[in-house]
Amino acid sequence: MVILNRIYTRTGDDGTTGLGSGERVSKTDLRVEAFGTVDETNAALGLARLHCEKDSKIDLMLMRIQNDLFDLGADLCTKNAKPGKDALRIVDAQVVRLESEIDDLNENLSTLRSFVLPGGSAVSAHLHLARTIARRAERLMVALSATDGEEVNAAALKYINRLSDFFFVAARYMNAQGEGDVLWVPGQNR
């Protein structure tokens, strides 16, 4: 249970922050960068949801993902703990759900014959922004997993990889099922 009755603690005034274990690390630590970027992804989703019809299929999916992103942040901020009692971890079922939602949204989209430029509708533009932030989070998580003495949950790595795919497909879906996509025209402005 999380209880926040004081917002500022002054414990980070020295440039450190606490991990889930209580260990203090620099705010520039790669693990902090990773879960901070996951949080940034979540904030971008909040903006995207402002442009969704309330309680629509996409809005409900994004709301579940926002909750998952807090799970992912908790996973990343608890270093080298075992799943279960010791720490909240992303699990394969969350990855499977994302894959299922990607397949559902992608089912009736037209085949792409070019890259898609971020844009079209407001919600699609915000989903593309969330996609690029999620990709940055993924790069940081992969770098963290390659660091000696550091571990990253394999399901968390799968989840963040699928998440950017979900955002891409959801952006197309929200662009009138792909009809409103803005396509790249190579060399158009030469």
Number of C-alpha atoms within 10 A of each C-alpha: 3 4 5 7 6 6 6 8 7 7 11 14 8 9 11 16 18 16 16 16 13 10 12 14 16 14 16 12 12 18 26 22 17 26 22 17 21 28 20 17 24 23 14 20 24 18 16 22 21 13 14 18 11 11 11 10 11 19 19 15 16 22 16 12 18 20 12 17 23 17 18 26 24 18 22 29 23 21 19 16 18 12 13 8 7 11 19 19 22 25 17 14 11 17 20 14 13 19 16 13 17 19 13 13 19 19 12 11 15 12 8 10 8 11 12 18 13 21 20 20 18 18 22 27 19 23 31 26 23 27 25 16 20 27 21 19 25 23 16 20 26 15 15 21 18 12 12 7 9 13 17 20 21 13 17 24 20 17 26 23 18 19 23 24 18 23 23 22 25 25 33 30 22 22 20 14 18 21 13 16 22 17 15 13 11 9 6 6 5 4
